[in-house]
Amino acid sequence: MSRTAPGKAASEAAPPGAEAGPSAPAPPARRRGPLRRIPRWWPLPVCAVLGVAGGAGYAEVAEPRYEASSYVLVSPGARADTASALGYAQAYGKIATDAVVLTAAETRAKLPRGVLRAHVRSSTSPDAPMVQITGDSPRPGRAADYADAVARSLTRTAKQSAHRTGVRLTVVSPAAATLKPVFPSLPVAVAVGASAGGLVGGLLLLVRPQRRRDTGAAPVPAPAPGGDGTADTSPASGQSGEAEQRSDELEAAR
């Protein structure tokens, strides 16, 4: 009768026919598909290209605008000096787009009421007693008509009070429209579109969810198999092994 040596647990002896338990399978290698090769910052160039295309398309379909400028000279009279003429030029530059001047210009030029308000602007120079009146329109000839109508109306308005101001206004030259439209400009539209597209692409990069990186987890060892080749993890198996070890020790002492 064979006895197990004292101090050696019976559970350590592997039963005959027992096979090693199955080890944890290694995780399959993840293949990098074509989509994973695309860089994460792809929205930035894509949005920039779309913005360039949008700006170029807008420049092609937008309504062209032509401009024409007429100049009105403010010259001093017998009772005024150059400084007074310069001050009156600033004042007449402000009233050039007043309702009284524009209404009189529309009446004499037989234009629709209120059309000059949206198509005429005025400006002055701090160094010269001159008023610049600029008209804009989709047609170059109409832009020149707008500027000339307001310039003539301003000189007539100033003539009514010339005996009090001591200055007179003279139209230096009739307005001439630009040869090419001033709006839209293809380079400006493309630059604005590219900037807007780049801004949208940058915002997409900030708000998109971050991709989680795969971290290698430590492998968990498989539990020791039981007599039937399956994992034995119940607490009763450990208690039965200790009881057998004690009984063997008593028999060896006898």
C-alpha positions in Angstrom: 0.0 0.0 0.0 1.5 3.2 -1.1 1.4 6.2 1.1 1.9 9.8 0.3 4.8 11.3 2.1 3.9 13.6 5.0 3.8 17.3 4.2 3.0 16.7 0.6 -0.5 17.6 -0.4 -2.5 15.0 -2.3 -3.9 17.6 -4.5 -0.4 18.3 -5.9 -0.3 14.9 -7.6 -1.8 15.2 -11.0 -4.3 12.4 -11.7 -3.5 10.1 -14.6 -5.0 11.1 -17.8 -5.3 14.7 -16.7 -4.4 17.1 -19.3 -3.1 20.6 -19.0 -5.9 23.2 -18.9 -6.4 25.3 -21.9 -4.5 28.6 -21.9 -6.1 31.9 -22.6 -6.1 32.5 -26.3 -4.0 35.4 -27.5 -5.9 38.4 -28.8 -6.0 38.5 -32.6 -3.8 41.1 -34.3 -5.8 44.1 -35.4 -5.4 44.8 -39.0 -5.1 48.4 -40.1 -7.6 49.0 -42.8 -7.6 51.7 -45.4 -9.6 54.1 -43.2 -7.1 53.8 -40.3 -4.4 55.2 -42.5 -6.2 58.5 -42.9 -4.7 61.1 -40.6 -6.9 62.5 -37.8 -6.5 66.0 -39.0 -8.2 65.3 -42.3 -11.2 67.7 -41.7 -8.8 70.7 -41.8 -7.6 70.4 -45.5 -11.0 69.1 -46.6 -12.9 72.1 -45.2 -10.2 74.5 -46.5 -10.6 73.1 -50.0 -14.4 73.3 -49.8 -14.1 76.9 -48.6 -11.9 77.8 -51.6 -14.4 76.2 -54.0 -17.3 78.0 -52.3 -15.5 81.4 -52.5 -14.7 80.8 -56.2 -18.3 79.8 -56.9 -19.6 82.9 -55.1 -17.3 85.2 -57.1 -18.7 83.6 -60.3 -22.4 83.9 -59.5 -22.5 87.1 -57.5 -23.8 90.3 -59.1 -21.0 92.5 -60.3 -20.8 96.1 -58.9 -19.3 99.0 -60.8 -18.3 102.3 -59.2 -18.1 105.9 -60.5 -16.8 109.0 -58.6 -17.6 112.6 -59.2 -15.6 115.4 -57.4 -17.0 118.7 -56.2 -14.5 121.5 -55.4 -15.2 124.0 -52.6 -13.5 127.3 -53.5 -13.5 130.4 -51.2 -15.1 133.6 -52.4 -14.2 137.2 -51.7 -15.2 137.0 -48.0 -13.7 133.6 -47.2 -10.3 132.1 -47.0 -8.8 128.7 -47.6 -9.3 127.5 -44.1 -13.0 128.4 -44.3 -13.3 126.5 -47.6 -11.8 123.5 -46.0 -14.3 123.5 -43.2 -17.2 124.0 -45.5 -16.0 121.1 -47.6 -16.3 118.8 -44.5 -19.8 120.1 -43.8 -21.0 119.7 -47.4 -19.5 116.2 -47.5 -21.8 115.2 -44.6 -25.0 116.7 -46.2 -24.3 115.3 -49.6 -26.3 112.2 -48.7 -29.0 114.1 -46.8 -32.6 113.4 -47.8 -33.0 117.0 -49.2 -30.1 116.6 -51.6 -31.0 113.1 -52.6 -34.6 113.8 -53.2 -33.8 116.8 -55.4 -31.3 114.7 -57.4 -33.9 111.9 -57.9 -36.5 114.4 -59.1 -34.3 116.0 -61.7 -32.8 112.8 -62.9 -36.2 111.1 -63.0 -35.0 108.2 -60.8 -37.1 106.0 -58.5 -37.6 107.4 -55.1 -35.0 106.1 -52.5 -32.7 104.5 -55.1 -29.8 106.9 -54.4 -29.8 106.2 -50.7 -28.5 102.7 -51.2 -26.2 103.4 -54.1 -24.4 106.7 -53.3 -21.8 107.6 -50.6 -19.7 110.7 -50.0 -16.2 111.3 -48.5 -13.9 114.2 -47.9 -10.2 114.8 -47.5 -8.7 116.6 -44.5 -6.1 118.3 -46.7 -8.1 119.5 -49.7 -11.5 121.3 -49.9 -13.0 118.7 -52.1 -16.0 116.3 -51.8 -16.0 112.9 -53.5 -19.3 111.4 -54.4 -19.3 107.8 -55.4 -22.1 105.8 -57.0 -22.3 102.1 -57.5 -24.5 99.9 -59.7 -24.5 96.6 -61.6 -24.2 98.7 -64.8 -21.3 101.1 -65.2 -23.3 103.8 -66.9 -25.9 103.9 -64.2 -23.2 104.2 -61.5 -21.9 107.4 -63.3 -25.5 108.8 -63.5 -26.0 108.3 -59.8 -22.8 110.2 -58.9 -23.4 113.0 -61.3 -27.0 113.5 -60.2 -26.0 113.9 -56.5 -23.0 116.2 -57.4 -25.2 118.6 -59.4 -27.9 118.6 -56.7 -25.2 119.4 -54.0 -23.9 122.4 -56.0 -27.5 123.8 -56.4 -28.1 123.4 -52.7 -24.9 125.2 -51.9 -25.6 128.0 -54.3 -28.8 128.9 -52.4 -26.7 129.8 -49.4 -23.5 131.1 -51.1 -24.2 134.7 -50.0 -24.0 133.6 -46.4 -21.2 131.1 -46.5 -18.9 133.0 -48.9 -17.9 129.8 -50.8 -19.1 128.2 -54.1 -19.2 124.6 -55.2 -18.1 123.5 -58.7 -18.2 120.0 -60.3 -14.7 119.4 -61.4 -15.3 116.6 -63.8 -18.2 114.2 -64.6 -18.1 110.7 -63.2 -16.4 107.9 -65.1 -17.2 104.3 -64.2 -14.5 101.7 -63.6 -13.6 99.3 -66.4 -13.8 96.3 -64.3 -16.3 95.5 -61.5 -15.0 96.3 -58.0 -17.1 93.5 -56.5 -16.8 90.6 -56.2 -13.1 90.1 -56.3 -12.0 86.5 -57.1 -8.8 86.6 -54.9 -10.6 88.1 -52.0 -13.5 85.6 -52.2 -11.1 82.7 -52.4 -9.1 83.9 -49.4 -12.2 84.4 -47.4 -13.5 81.0 -48.3 -10.3 79.3 -47.4 -10.1 81.1 -44.1 -13.7 80.2 -43.2 -13.1 76.5 -44.3 -10.0 76.3 -42.2 -11.8 77.7 -39.2 -14.6 75.2 -39.5 -12.1 72.3 -39.9 -10.3 73.4 -36.8 -13.6 73.5 -34.8 -14.4 70.0 -36.0 -11.1 68.8 -34.7 -11.8 70.3 -31.3 -15.3 68.9 -30.9 -14.8 65.4 -32.4 -14.5 62.6 -29.8 -11.0 61.4 -29.2 -10.1 57.9 -30.3 -9.1 55.5 -27.4 -5.8 53.9 -27.7 -5.5 50.1 -27.1 -3.5 49.2 -24.0 -2.0 45.7 -23.6 -3.6 44.0 -20.6 -1.7 41.5 -18.5 -2.7 37.9 -19.3 -4.7 36.2 -16.6 -3.5 32.6 -15.8 -6.0 29.9 -16.4 -7.2 28.0 -13.3 -5.8 24.5 -12.6 -8.0 21.8 -14.2 -9.8 19.2 -12.2 -9.9 15.4 -12.6 -12.2 15.6 -15.6 -10.0 18.2 -17.4 -12.2 21.1 -16.3 -11.2 24.0 -14.1 -11.9 23.2 -10.4 -12.4 26.4 -8.5 -14.9 25.3 -5.9 -13.8 25.6 -2.2 -14.9 22.0 -1.4 -12.0 20.6 -3.5 -9.5 22.4 -1.3 -11.0 21.1 1.9 -11.1 17.4 0.7 -7.4 17.6 -0.2 -6.5 18.8 3.3 -8.6 16.0 4.9 -6.8 13.3 2.9 -3.4 14.8 3.8 -4.3 14.6 7.6 -5.4 11.0 7.3 -2.2 10.0 5.5 -0.1 11.6 8.3 -2.0 9.6 11.0 -1.4 6.3 9.2 2.3 7.1 8.8 2.5 7.8 12.6 1.0 4.4 13.4 
